[in-house]
Amino acid sequence: MALDPLDALSPIDGRYASSAAVLRPHLSESALIRERIRIEAEWLLALHREKPPGLEAASTLPEKVLATARQLASQPPDDAAQAVKKIEQRTNHDVKAVEYYVREQLSAAGASAAALELVHFGCTSEDINNLAYARMLHSARIAMLAEWSPARSALRDLADRYATLPMLSRTHGQTASPTTLGKEFANVIARLDRAIDRWRNVSILGKWNGAVGNFNAHVAALPSADWAGISNRFIQSLGLEVNSLTTQIEPHDWIAEYCDAVAATNVIVIDLCRDTWGYISLGYLKQRAVAGEVGSSTMPHKVNPIDFENAEGNLGMANALLRHFSEKLPISRWQRDLTDSTVLRNVGVALGHVLIAWRALQRGLGKIDADPPRIAADLEHAWEVLGEAVQTALRAAGVPNGYELLKDFTRGRKIDGPAYLDFVAKLPLPASEKTRLAALRPEAYVGLASVLANHETRARD
């Protein structure tokens, strides 16, 4: 019976089911079962290619059996996951159920008893599992990187649109040297590009070396075969990198790196959400109202920044899990314990929260516009920010105690245009320099902000 989203324990399969749907083909229980089937079938095909000395059955597989194995390795039947779960009810072992399912499929294709013994040959369950999870996380990363692109494009659009729009900065919550709104979005793009690259470049490893990582059974059965070479070629054929030194499990260090990289990306997005929320609160950014939406159950005027709040909350949930994964998964007692198994089953939960957050962020970014008059109003009342420019000009001219002069003039005081001009007129500087400083205005004191907003992140576009 299909699960009604209203009955789901997790909001990923309930309230936010549509936002997380793209990950189900990659990280669900059925995805894990299908990937395990593929690995078992791929190993049978690899044994046929390699033809290890002494393994006669691998050399004599009929074409019909090979065709079935190729089909299982490419696209298991739609009912495969359900069939495996039925077998698991009697085996009480999920990987053994997959092995039996593959054997049944090959038997139906005419495989001999000897050929059926090639299924799961020399394997421990973790040989199957680690490669299955590796391929799942690889494909999930590809899917999620595609999902990230619209959010980045929205940020790029904001950086371009507002590259030259002056805006008062705030350091420690206090007025500070102006920037441009676009430059602040460009800052985030640069940070996120680096973080996404870090995630994209995490190597995905696999192991295929038996019960405790030594090819014990392989060598005992067929001592003349090049098992290390066969293993390496098999792992590489799956698009993975080889980890040749392991215990029963691949030690999951790469998964920890993967999770840390996603979590680091999420931290930057949380920072973005909070800053954007703050600019909405200040009135620097306006949200376009959506017809029919309600902002408050009692205050009808409100358009709340719920997309940014939703993103922040989901990213917090994701990072709680991702940090746990990166701390727990590389730890296993002696040659193996089972604590990683249940933890790994939750990777889809963590990445589901990430995807929900990214979708919310994209919605939020698509609904905001700057309010130039509101932004300009703050700049018009912040002449004190020019104190930095004047004291630096005094330093450049060799005038002693320039900082102290400006500190006495500006610290803790509101400075307006006439007061600033009167102060500049009395400075011990040449007339031409005083004229230049007198022409400064808070809205023009943005340095290279617009150039940086337009240029620094364009190298990637």
Protein Blocks (a to p, Z undefined) as FASTA:
>chain_A
ZZdfklpmblklmmmmmmmmmmmmmmmmklmmmmmmmmmmmmmmmmmmnopghilmlmmc
cfklmmmmmmmmmmgcfklmmmmmmmmmmnopaklmmmmmmmmmmmmnopafklmmmgop
hiafklmmmmmmmmmmmmmmmmmmmmmmmmmmmmmmmmmmmmmmccdddeehiacddddf
klmmmmmmmmmmmmmmmmmmpccddddebjnonommmmmmmmmbcfklmmmmmmmmnopa
cdfbdcfbdghlmmmmmmmmmmmmmmmmmmmmmmmmmmmmnomaccdddehiafbfklmk
bccfkklmmmmmmmmmmmmmmmmmmmmmmpcghjbcfklmmmmmmmmmmmmmmmmmmmmm
mmmmmmgccdfklmmmmmmmmmmmmmmmmmmmmmmnopghklmmmmmmmgopacdfklmm
mmmmmpccdfklmmmmmmpcfklmnojmmmmmmmmmmmmZZ
